Amino acid sequence: MEPTLPPSLESRRDQLFPTLTSAEIARLHRFGTERSLAAGSALVTAGTTTPGLQVMLSGQASVAPRNEAAVMTYGPGRGAQ
């Protein structure tokens, strides 16, 4: 599910929501720590400090405002800060 963007940002969708190639993920891998989360676990929570860049290697994660329906779903190769 891709987010709806205003026309002024639509041309920058790939910059705002990048999908990394396998080669890009391999280059980043040495700078991070791989971890697994149980289904339904929070990857990040609004108002808290995050560990920095996070890249989804497998599975999927949904972005949802508290107690509301998902507004975006990330899959493998997607990054979020």
C-alpha positions in Angstrom: 0.0 0.0 0.0 1.7 3.2 -1.2 0.8 6.5 0.6 -1.0 9.2 -1.3 1.2 12.2 -1.8 0.4 15.7 -2.8 1.3 16.5 -6.4 4.3 18.6 -5.3 5.9 15.5 -3.8 4.8 12.8 -6.2 7.9 13.3 -8.4 10.1 12.6 -5.3 8.3 9.4 -4.3 11.5 7.3 -4.9 13.5 9.6 -2.7 10.9 9.6 0.1 10.2 5.9 0.0 13.3 4.2 -1.5 13.6 0.5 -2.3 17.2 -0.7 -2.0 18.8 -3.1 -4.4 20.5 -6.3 -3.2 23.9 -4.7 -3.8 22.9 -1.6 -1.7 21.7 -3.8 1.1 24.9 -5.8 1.0 27.0 -2.6 1.3 24.9 -1.4 4.3 24.9 -4.8 6.1 28.4 -4.3 7.6 27.3 -1.1 9.3 24.3 -2.5 11.1 23.0 -5.3 13.3 20.5 -7.8 12.0 17.6 -8.5 14.3 14.3 -10.4 14.2 10.9 -9.3 15.6 7.9 -11.3 16.5 4.7 -10.7 14.4 2.8 -7.7 15.8 5.9 -6.2 17.5 6.4 -2.4 17.2 9.5 -1.6 15.1 9.3 2.1 16.2 6.8 4.1 18.2 6.0 7.7 17.7 7.7 10.0 20.2 10.6 7.7 20.9 14.2 7.7 19.7 15.0 5.2 16.9 18.3 3.5 16.4 18.7 5.2 13.0 18.2 3.7 9.6 16.3 0.4 9.5 16.0 -1.7 6.4 13.5 -4.5 6.1 15.2 -7.7 4.8 12.2 -10.0 4.9 8.5 -9.9 5.9 6.5 -6.7 6.1 5.7 -3.9 8.5 2.7 -1.6 8.4 2.7 2.0 9.4 -0.4 2.9 11.4 -1.5 5.8 13.5 -2.4 4.6 17.0 -5.6 2.5 16.9 -6.2 3.2 13.2 -5.9 1.3 9.9 -2.5 1.0 8.2 -1.5 3.9 5.9 1.5 2.2 4.4 3.1 -1.2 4.3 6.9 -1.7 3.9 8.4 -4.9 2.5 11.9 -6.2 1.8 14.4 -3.6 0.7 12.5 -0.7 2.1 14.1 1.7 4.5 12.8 4.0 7.2 14.3 6.5 9.5 
